[in-house]
Amino acid sequence: MAYRATLLGLAAAALVFSGAGAGAQISTNARQAMLVDHDTGDILFCKDCTVQMPPSSMSKLMTTELVFQRLKDGRLKPEDTFHVSETAWRQGQKTNESKMWVALNSNVSVDNLLKGIIVQSGGDACLVVAEALGGSEAGFAELQNARAKELGLEHSHFTNSSGMPDPEHYMSASDLVKLSSHLIRDYPEYYKYFAIKEFTWSNIRQPNRLSLINENIGVDGLKTGHTDAGGYGLIASSLRSGRRLIVVVNGLTTIREREAEARRLLDMGYREFRSYELAKAGDTIAEADVWGGPKERVALTVKEPLKVVMAADARRNMKVTLRYDGPVRTPIAMGQQVGTFTVAVPGKPDTVVPAIAAEAVGGGDFLDRMMRGLQALIMEATKS
């Protein structure tokens, strides 16, 4: 039988959330856009965020991911060097693409190539990496697509290492956010590359294309992009007062417009939305009926802090529900999943987390189980 139990701590917490309304309204001139709370994964805004789009140089994040992965697992070291072939060097002679200005037949360290890709958006540096890891641009694209599948990027396909225009080379805003969250979360020791403000190579000093890192608004990475097909776009991560948001905009008409839109969406995210911790890990927040043990109820909690991000004026309409099949049969182990907590906020997907036992409940003796079984039958008969 499906049960909805009384919430203890959560019920009290919900009473604090007073207010009215249906949440903040956000709009943008970008063709595609997304705003996400990194810690909770809550989507604050989405405009065609799962649509396949030309990601331009923002897709270089996948190139850096493959390097970060190999640095972390020990297959590469920062001081390892990759050879600059004539093919990669000629890529650097193209005047219509950002470049690191690598020299023909030189050997460049992985550390410097990462700086050239991230800071200078060097397409030539990308090709050096592609040839070193994949043997060729096509071989590297196979690695990219295999890795994208592992990471759960559902709306992405790669044909090159730098984001050069190709109808078969695409990503979605949601995949860019997912990839960026992965880079931030799983490679903290390498994510710092994205905050480098300038880099000099071949006596050419170039500033980071993501100029928002200079504006003291919390932005500490990631990447810009531009092609005729994709327009102007960027993906940026911002950390303010311990809270990290990630924003994507694409399809804008100028550098200034993409920066202004990203800045505005971040400001709205911090101003209009709040992260609420409804319960800490281990807090007793509900109880479930028990059958066949020495206790009639078992305390329930969550394994991880239960957090939800919502617009300040949407708090009154939040609902938290515990669902479980019960009474729960004993024995019950501490930490055993008994059901689920669902947090419903109008205008956003439900947050569903496991409800786990906060204590162990052993099985009762034969007489105890028989009496409780009889009580259950009487209760069912009374309901009928």
C-alpha positions as CSV (number, residue, x, y, z in Angstrom):
1,M,0.0,0.0,0.0
2,A,1.3,3.5,-0.9
3,Y,1.6,5.7,2.1
4,R,2.0,9.5,2.5
5,A,3.5,10.1,5.9
6,T,3.5,13.2,8.1
7,L,6.6,15.3,7.6
8,L,8.2,16.4,10.8
9,G,11.2,18.8,10.2
10,L,10.2,19.6,6.7
11,A,6.7,20.6,7.7
12,A,8.2,23.1,10.1
13,A,10.6,24.3,7.5
14,A,7.8,24.8,5.0
15,L,5.9,27.1,7.4
16,V,8.9,29.5,7.2
17,F,8.5,29.8,3.4
18,S,5.9,32.5,3.1
19,G,5.2,34.6,0.0
20,A,3.1,34.5,-3.1
21,G,3.4,34.4,-6.8
22,A,4.7,31.9,-9.5
23,G,8.4,32.8,-9.6
24,A,10.7,35.2,-11.5
25,Q,10.2,35.8,-15.2
26,I,13.4,35.8,-17.3
27,S,13.8,36.5,-21.0
28,T,16.8,37.0,-23.3
29,N,17.6,38.0,-26.9
30,A,19.9,35.0,-27.2
31,R,18.8,32.2,-29.5
32,Q,19.8,29.6,-26.9
33,A,20.4,30.2,-23.2
34,M,20.5,28.4,-19.9
35,L,21.0,29.4,-16.3
36,V,21.7,26.6,-13.7
37,D,22.6,26.3,-10.1
38,H,25.8,24.2,-10.1
39,D,25.5,22.7,-6.6
40,T,21.9,21.5,-6.9
41,G,21.6,21.2,-10.7
42,D,18.4,23.2,-10.5
43,I,17.5,24.8,-13.9
44,L,16.7,28.5,-13.3
45,F,16.1,29.4,-17.0
46,C,16.1,27.5,-20.3
47,K,15.5,28.9,-23.8
48,D,15.9,26.1,-26.4
49,C,18.5,24.7,-24.1
50,T,18.3,21.2,-25.5
51,V,18.4,22.3,-29.2
52,Q,21.4,21.4,-31.2
53,M,23.4,24.5,-32.0
54,P,26.8,25.5,-33.4
55,P,28.9,25.8,-30.3
56,S,31.9,27.5,-32.0
57,S,34.9,27.6,-29.7
58,M,32.8,26.7,-26.6
59,S,33.2,23.1,-27.8
60,K,36.9,23.4,-27.0
61,L,35.8,22.5,-23.5
62,M,35.6,18.9,-24.7
63,T,39.2,19.1,-26.0
64,T,40.4,20.3,-22.6
65,E,38.3,17.6,-20.9
66,L,40.2,14.9,-22.7
67,V,43.5,16.5,-21.6
68,F,42.3,17.0,-18.0
69,Q,41.2,13.3,-17.8
70,R,44.6,12.1,-18.9
71,L,46.4,14.4,-16.5
72,K,44.2,13.2,-13.6
73,D,44.7,9.5,-14.3
74,G,48.4,9.9,-14.9
75,R,48.6,9.2,-18.6
76,L,49.9,12.7,-19.1
77,K,52.0,15.2,-17.1
78,P,51.9,19.0,-17.5
79,E,55.6,19.0,-18.6
80,D,55.0,16.4,-21.4
81,T,55.4,17.9,-24.9
82,F,53.5,17.4,-28.1
83,H,55.0,18.0,-31.6
84,V,53.7,20.7,-33.9
85,S,53.2,19.2,-37.3
86,E,53.0,21.1,-40.6
87,T,49.2,20.5,-40.6
88,A,48.8,22.1,-37.1
89,W,51.2,24.9,-38.0
90,R,49.2,25.7,-41.2
91,Q,46.1,25.9,-39.0
92,G,47.8,28.7,-37.2
93,Q,48.4,30.6,-40.4
94,K,44.6,31.1,-41.0
95,T,43.8,34.7,-40.3
96,N,40.1,34.1,-39.5
97,E,40.7,31.9,-36.5
98,S,42.0,32.5,-33.0
99,K,45.5,31.0,-32.5
100,M,48.3,30.4,-30.1
101,W,51.0,30.9,-32.8
102,V,52.8,27.6,-32.3
103,A,56.0,27.3,-34.3
104,L,56.5,24.7,-37.1
105,N,58.3,21.5,-35.8
106,S,58.5,22.8,-32.2
107,N,57.6,20.8,-29.2
108,V,55.1,22.5,-26.8
109,S,54.3,21.3,-23.3
110,V,50.8,20.2,-22.3
111,D,50.7,23.0,-19.7
112,N,51.3,25.6,-22.4
113,L,49.0,24.1,-24.9
114,L,46.2,24.2,-22.3
115,K,46.9,27.9,-21.7
116,G,46.9,28.4,-25.5
117,I,43.5,26.7,-25.9
118,I,41.8,28.2,-22.8
119,V,43.2,31.7,-22.7
120,Q,43.9,32.4,-26.4
121,S,41.3,30.0,-27.8
122,G,44.1,28.7,-30.1
123,G,42.7,26.5,-32.9
124,D,46.3,25.5,-33.8
125,A,46.9,24.3,-30.2
126,C,43.7,22.3,-30.4
127,L,45.0,20.5,-33.5
128,V,48.4,19.8,-31.9
129,V,46.4,18.1,-29.0
130,A,44.1,16.3,-31.5
131,E,47.0,14.8,-33.4
132,A,48.9,13.8,-30.3
133,L,45.9,12.0,-28.6
134,G,43.9,10.8,-31.6
135,G,46.5,10.6,-34.4
136,S,44.4,12.9,-36.6
137,E,41.5,15.3,-36.3
138,A,39.1,12.5,-37.3
139,G,40.6,10.1,-34.8
140,F,40.3,12.7,-32.1
141,A,36.7,13.3,-32.9
142,E,36.1,9.7,-32.3
143,L,37.6,10.1,-28.8
144,Q,35.4,13.2,-28.2
145,N,32.2,11.4,-29.2
146,A,33.0,8.3,-27.1
147,R,33.8,10.5,-24.1
148,A,30.6,12.6,-24.7
149,K,28.6,9.4,-24.5
150,E,30.3,8.5,-21.2
151,L,29.5,11.9,-19.8
152,G,25.8,11.7,-20.8
153,L,26.0,14.5,-23.4
154,E,22.8,13.8,-25.2
155,H,22.7,16.6,-27.8
156,S,26.3,16.7,-28.9
157,H,28.4,15.5,-31.8
158,F,32.0,16.4,-32.7
159,T,33.9,16.4,-35.9
160,N,36.9,18.6,-34.9
161,S,38.8,19.8,-31.9
162,S,38.3,23.5,-32.2
163,G,34.6,24.1,-33.0
164,M,35.2,25.1,-36.7
165,P,31.8,25.3,-38.6
166,D,30.5,21.9,-39.6
167,P,26.8,20.8,-39.9
168,E,27.7,17.6,-38.0
169,H,29.5,19.5,-35.2
170,Y,27.0,20.6,-32.6
171,M,26.2,20.8,-28.9
172,S,23.3,22.1,-26.8
173,A,23.3,24.6,-24.1
174,S,22.3,21.9,-21.6
175,D,25.3,19.7,-22.7
176,L,27.6,22.7,-22.3
177,V,26.4,23.2,-18.7
178,K,26.7,19.5,-18.0
179,L,30.3,19.4,-19.3
180,S,31.2,22.6,-17.5
181,S,29.8,21.3,-14.2
182,H,31.9,18.1,-14.7
183,L,35.0,20.2,-15.3
184,I,34.4,22.2,-12.2
185,R,33.5,19.3,-9.9
186,D,35.9,16.6,-11.1
187,Y,39.0,18.6,-12.1
188,P,39.4,21.3,-9.4
189,E,43.1,21.2,-9.7
190,Y,42.9,22.0,-13.5
191,Y,39.8,24.2,-13.6
192,K,42.1,27.1,-12.4
193,Y,43.4,27.3,-16.0
194,F,40.2,29.0,-16.9
195,A,40.9,32.0,-14.6
196,I,44.2,32.9,-16.2
197,K,43.8,36.5,-17.4
198,E,46.5,36.6,-20.1
199,F,49.1,34.4,-21.8
200,T,52.1,35.2,-23.9
201,W,53.5,32.8,-26.6
202,S,55.9,33.6,-29.5
203,N,56.2,37.1,-28.0
204,I,52.5,37.7,-28.6
205,R,50.6,38.7,-25.5
206,Q,46.9,37.8,-25.6
207,P,44.2,38.4,-23.0
208,N,41.6,35.8,-22.0
209,R,38.7,36.0,-24.5
210,L,36.3,35.7,-21.5
211,S,36.7,39.2,-20.3
212,L,34.0,38.7,-17.6
213,I,36.7,37.3,-15.4
214,N,38.1,40.8,-15.0
215,E,34.8,42.4,-13.8
216,N,34.8,41.4,-10.2
217,I,31.4,39.7,-10.5
218,G,32.5,36.2,-9.4
219,V,33.2,34.8,-12.9
220,D,36.2,32.4,-12.8
221,G,35.9,30.6,-16.2
222,L,35.0,29.1,-18.8
223,K,34.8,29.9,-22.6
224,T,33.6,32.2,-25.4
225,G,32.8,31.3,-29.0
226,H,31.9,32.9,-32.3
227,T,31.2,31.7,-35.8
228,D,28.9,33.2,-38.5
229,A,26.6,30.2,-38.1
230,G,26.5,30.2,-34.3
231,G,26.7,34.0,-33.6
232,Y,28.4,35.2,-30.4
233,G,28.1,33.0,-27.4
234,L,29.8,32.2,-24.1
235,I,29.6,29.9,-21.1
236,A,30.6,31.3,-17.8
237,S,30.7,30.1,-14.2
238,S,30.3,32.5,-11.3
239,L,30.9,32.0,-7.6
240,R,29.3,34.5,-5.2
241,S,29.0,34.0,-1.4
242,G,29.7,30.3,-1.8
243,R,27.0,29.8,-4.4
244,R,28.0,28.9,-8.0
245,L,25.8,29.5,-11.1
246,I,26.6,28.6,-14.7
247,V,25.2,30.6,-17.6
248,V,25.2,29.9,-21.4
249,V,24.1,32.3,-24.1
250,N,24.5,31.8,-27.8
251,G,23.3,33.4,-31.1
252,L,23.9,37.0,-30.2
253,T,25.2,39.7,-32.5
254,T,28.2,41.2,-30.8
255,I,30.8,40.6,-28.2
256,R,29.3,43.3,-26.0
257,E,25.8,41.9,-26.3
258,R,26.9,38.4,-25.2
259,E,28.7,39.8,-22.2
260,A,25.8,42.0,-21.2
261,E,23.3,39.2,-21.5
262,A,25.5,36.7,-19.5
263,R,26.1,39.3,-16.8
264,R,22.3,40.2,-16.6
265,L,21.2,36.6,-16.4
266,L,23.8,35.9,-13.6
267,D,22.6,39.0,-11.7
268,M,19.0,37.8,-12.0
269,G,20.0,34.3,-10.8
270,Y,21.6,35.6,-7.7
271,R,19.0,38.2,-7.0
272,E,15.7,36.4,-7.8
273,F,16.5,32.9,-6.7
274,R,17.6,31.5,-3.4
275,S,19.1,28.1,-2.3
276,Y,17.2,26.7,0.6
277,E,18.4,23.8,2.7
278,L,15.3,22.0,3.8
279,A,17.1,19.3,5.8
280,K,20.6,18.3,6.8
281,A,21.9,14.8,6.3
282,G,20.9,12.7,9.3
283,D,18.0,15.0,10.4
284,T,14.9,13.1,11.3
285,I,12.3,14.7,9.0
286,A,9.5,12.1,8.8
287,E,8.4,8.7,10.1
288,A,7.1,5.6,8.4
289,D,4.9,2.9,9.8
290,V,6.6,-0.4,10.6
291,W,5.3,-4.0,10.7
292,G,6.8,-6.9,12.5
293,G,9.2,-5.2,14.9
294,P,9.5,-3.8,18.4
295,K,8.6,-0.3,17.2
296,E,5.5,1.0,15.4
297,R,7.4,3.7,13.4
298,V,10.9,4.3,12.0
299,A,12.6,7.7,11.7
300,L,13.5,8.7,8.2
301,T,16.2,11.1,6.9
302,V,18.2,12.0,3.8
303,K,21.7,10.9,3.0
304,E,22.7,14.2,1.5
305,P,21.5,17.7,2.5
306,L,18.1,18.3,0.9
307,K,18.4,21.6,-1.0
308,V,16.2,23.3,-3.5
309,V,16.6,26.5,-5.5
310,M,13.5,28.6,-6.1
311,A,12.4,32.1,-6.7
312,A,11.8,33.9,-3.5
313,D,8.2,34.6,-4.4
314,A,7.4,30.9,-5.2
315,R,8.1,29.6,-1.7
316,R,4.5,29.6,-0.5
317,N,3.5,27.1,-3.1
318,M,6.3,24.6,-2.3
319,K,5.1,21.1,-1.3
320,V,7.2,18.3,0.2
321,T,5.8,14.8,0.1
322,L,7.0,11.4,1.5
323,R,5.9,8.3,-0.4
324,Y,6.6,4.8,0.6
325,D,5.0,1.3,0.5
326,G,4.1,0.3,4.0
327,P,3.9,-0.6,6.7
328,V,7.6,-1.3,6.2
329,R,8.6,-4.9,7.1
330,T,11.4,-5.5,9.6
331,P,14.2,-5.9,9.9
332,I,15.2,-2.4,8.7
333,A,18.9,-1.5,8.4
334,M,20.1,2.0,9.2
335,G,20.6,3.8,5.9
336,Q,18.1,1.5,4.0
337,Q,16.0,3.3,1.5
338,V,12.3,3.2,2.5
339,G,10.7,5.6,0.1
340,T,11.3,9.0,-1.5
341,F,10.9,12.6,-0.6
342,T,9.5,14.8,-3.5
343,V,9.9,18.6,-3.4
344,A,7.4,20.2,-5.8
345,V,7.8,23.9,-6.7
346,P,5.6,25.5,-9.4
347,G,7.4,26.1,-12.7
348,K,10.3,23.7,-12.2
349,P,11.0,20.0,-12.3
350,D,10.3,18.1,-9.0
351,T,13.3,17.3,-6.8
352,V,13.1,13.6,-5.8
353,V,15.6,12.1,-3.3
354,P,15.7,8.8,-1.4
355,A,14.1,8.6,2.1
356,I,16.4,6.4,4.2
357,A,16.0,4.9,7.7
358,A,17.7,7.0,10.3
359,E,17.9,4.1,12.7
360,A,17.9,0.3,12.6
361,V,14.8,-1.6,13.6
362,G,15.1,-5.3,14.3
363,G,12.4,-8.0,13.8
364,G,10.1,-8.8,16.6
365,D,9.5,-12.3,18.0
366,F,6.7,-14.6,16.7
367,L,4.0,-13.4,19.1
368,D,4.9,-9.8,18.4
369,R,4.6,-10.3,14.7
370,M,1.4,-12.2,15.0
371,M,-0.2,-9.4,17.1
372,R,0.9,-6.7,14.7
373,G,-0.4,-8.7,11.8
374,L,-3.8,-9.0,13.5
375,Q,-3.8,-5.2,14.2
376,A,-3.1,-4.6,10.5
377,L,-6.0,-6.8,9.5
378,I,-8.4,-5.0,11.9
379,M,-7.2,-1.6,10.5
380,E,-7.9,-2.8,6.9
381,A,-11.3,-4.2,7.9
382,T,-12.2,-0.9,9.6
383,K,-11.2,1.1,6.5
384,S,-13.5,-1.1,4.4
